[in-house]
């Protein structure tokens, strides 16, 4: 297995030379776990695309109050 990165939508840059193969190859792409995505999208763009909620301010305030009350004297 050789690691690398997509340099654009058609090209892959490998982290090491491959000299054993001199024919067509099959490439399987899988994102590396723990590596941040480089989509260039900000978290604010992501949030803006999410659907709006349907809870009222009162419902949210009540849920926060109940949660805080469950903490006791901590």
Backbone bond lengths (Angstrom), bond angles and torsions (degrees), N, CA, C in turn:
res aa  C-N    CA-C-N  psi(-1)  N-CA   C-N-CA  omega(-1)  CA-C   N-CA-C  phi
1 X - - - 1.457 - - 1.526 108.04 -
2 X 1.311 115.23 139.11 1.457 122.07 178.69 1.523 107.72 -124.14
3 X 1.315 116.36 131.14 1.468 120.94 177.82 1.520 109.52 -86.95
4 X 1.304 114.83 161.19 1.452 120.61 177.57 1.509 110.06 -175.92
5 X 1.304 116.42 -162.24 1.462 120.54 179.89 1.521 109.00 -149.78
6 X 1.306 115.29 152.77 1.461 120.08 174.46 1.523 108.05 -76.78
7 X 1.310 117.16 122.65 1.459 119.47 177.99 1.530 110.83 -87.86
8 X 1.318 116.08 -24.76 1.454 122.89 171.02 1.525 106.56 -162.44
9 X 1.303 118.37 -171.32 1.459 119.81 -173.27 1.531 114.21 -69.89
10 X 1.333 118.73 -9.51 1.465 121.30 -179.51 1.527 114.64 -121.29
11 X 1.318 119.47 -10.63 1.457 121.45 -172.38 1.521 112.85 -123.87
12 X 1.330 114.61 140.44 1.458 122.31 178.01 1.525 107.83 -117.00
13 X 1.332 117.01 131.05 1.464 122.15 174.78 1.520 107.34 -101.87
14 X 1.330 116.43 123.12 1.458 121.17 -178.81 1.513 110.44 -90.46
15 X 1.349 116.74 148.75 1.454 122.36 -179.68 1.530 112.48 -81.28
16 X 1.337 117.49 -11.46 1.463 120.67 178.50 1.528 109.46 -149.59
17 X 1.314 115.70 160.89 1.461 120.92 179.85 1.519 110.56 -72.03
18 X 1.336 115.52 146.31 1.456 121.72 173.57 1.523 106.06 -119.08
19 X 1.349 116.61 111.15 1.467 120.36 -176.49 1.521 113.19 -112.59
20 X 1.338 117.93 -10.00 1.460 121.34 -175.66 1.524 113.43 -79.50
21 X 1.314 118.43 -20.27 1.468 121.85 -173.05 1.525 109.05 -114.71
22 X 1.321 116.24 129.45 1.460 120.97 176.96 1.522 109.67 -132.10
23 X 1.311 115.91 52.31 1.464 121.28 179.37 1.520 108.47 -153.45
24 X 1.303 116.17 -175.05 1.463 120.08 176.13 1.516 109.14 -62.41
25 X 1.311 116.67 148.67 1.465 121.98 -179.54 1.516 109.77 -131.01
26 X 1.299 114.76 160.62 1.456 121.61 172.31 1.519 106.96 -106.67
27 X 1.312 117.51 129.79 1.460 122.50 -178.61 1.515 108.33 -112.57
28 X 1.332 116.19 125.79 1.464 122.11 176.48 1.515 106.98 -109.67
29 X 1.323 116.62 122.18 1.465 120.80 -179.06 1.513 110.38 -98.92
30 X 1.320 115.49 135.01 1.455 122.01 178.30 1.520 106.71 -147.20
31 X 1.338 119.08 125.67 1.465 120.18 179.84 1.526 110.47 -63.21
32 X 1.314 116.22 144.51 1.458 121.62 177.59 1.517 108.62 -77.39
33 X 1.334 116.81 126.77 1.467 120.52 -179.67 1.515 109.88 -63.91
34 X 1.317 114.61 141.45 1.463 120.29 177.53 1.519 113.96 85.07
35 X 1.312 117.80 -6.06 1.452 120.88 178.60 1.523 108.85 -94.38
36 X 1.316 117.87 133.80 1.462 119.26 178.89 1.524 110.90 -67.30
37 X 1.297 114.91 147.05 1.457 120.98 176.40 1.518 108.95 -71.70
38 X 1.306 117.24 143.05 1.466 120.73 -179.53 1.522 110.16 -110.01
39 X 1.315 116.03 48.54 1.460 119.40 -179.12 1.515 111.83 -77.13
40 X 1.331 116.98 -17.59 1.444 120.26 -178.45 1.520 112.76 83.23
41 X 1.336 116.74 -1.70 1.450 120.45 -179.18 1.529 109.68 -82.32
42 X 1.311 116.48 134.04 1.456 119.55 177.71 1.530 109.70 -83.27
43 X 1.298 115.96 159.88 1.464 121.05 178.15 1.529 109.97 -61.60
44 X 1.309 117.29 -30.40 1.459 120.71 179.93 1.523 111.48 -68.36
45 X 1.343 116.91 -36.77 1.469 120.54 175.67 1.525 110.38 -65.19
46 X 1.329 115.57 -41.33 1.467 120.14 178.48 1.525 110.46 -61.22
47 X 1.318 117.62 -47.90 1.471 121.94 -179.41 1.526 110.47 -62.78
48 X 1.325 117.00 -38.90 1.468 120.40 -179.12 1.527 111.79 -62.79
49 X 1.329 117.75 -28.33 1.467 121.00 -179.66 1.527 112.89 -82.59
50 X 1.322 118.14 -14.31 1.463 120.52 -178.94 1.527 110.72 -71.11
51 X 1.327 116.84 147.15 1.470 118.85 177.90 1.523 110.44 -68.53
52 X 1.317 115.20 150.61 1.463 119.85 179.05 1.523 111.55 -69.14
53 X 1.317 115.75 153.44 1.455 120.81 178.45 1.522 111.46 -82.65
54 X 1.329 115.79 173.71 1.460 119.04 -179.54 1.525 112.41 -128.18
55 X 1.348 116.53 15.60 1.460 118.98 178.23 1.527 109.83 -89.03
56 X 1.317 116.08 146.21 1.463 119.93 179.44 1.534 110.01 -82.70
57 X 1.329 115.22 162.58 1.464 120.75 175.98 1.514 110.16 -58.23
58 X 1.329 116.67 -40.63 1.463 120.86 -179.23 1.529 111.47 -62.47
59 X 1.319 116.56 -41.78 1.463 120.71 179.55 1.532 110.68 -63.46
60 X 1.330 116.81 -43.90 1.466 120.87 179.40 1.521 110.24 -65.09
61 X 1.343 117.78 -45.68 1.462 121.49 178.88 1.522 110.86 -59.67
62 X 1.345 117.70 -41.72 1.469 121.89 179.49 1.532 109.98 -63.63
63 X 1.323 117.61 -42.55 1.457 120.84 179.71 1.534 110.68 -63.85
64 X 1.318 117.82 -41.77 1.471 121.45 178.15 1.517 110.08 -64.52
65 X 1.341 117.66 -44.81 1.461 121.56 179.63 1.528 110.93 -60.44
66 X 1.335 117.03 -45.22 1.465 120.72 179.98 1.531 111.29 -63.60
67 X 1.305 116.21 -39.61 1.470 119.92 178.65 1.526 110.47 -63.64
68 X 1.340 116.73 -46.61 1.468 120.28 179.77 1.518 111.74 -63.26
69 X 1.330 116.81 -38.31 1.463 120.04 178.44 1.528 111.72 -65.42
70 X 1.333 117.64 -28.94 1.460 120.77 179.72 1.513 112.44 -71.71
71 X 1.340 117.64 -14.14 1.459 120.98 -179.14 1.531 112.25 -74.61
72 X 1.316 117.43 -22.59 1.455 120.42 -177.20 1.516 110.81 69.28
73 X 1.342 117.44 -136.11 1.465 122.60 -176.70 1.529 112.42 -96.46
74 X 1.281 118.34 25.04 1.470 119.92 -178.45 1.489 111.60 -70.17
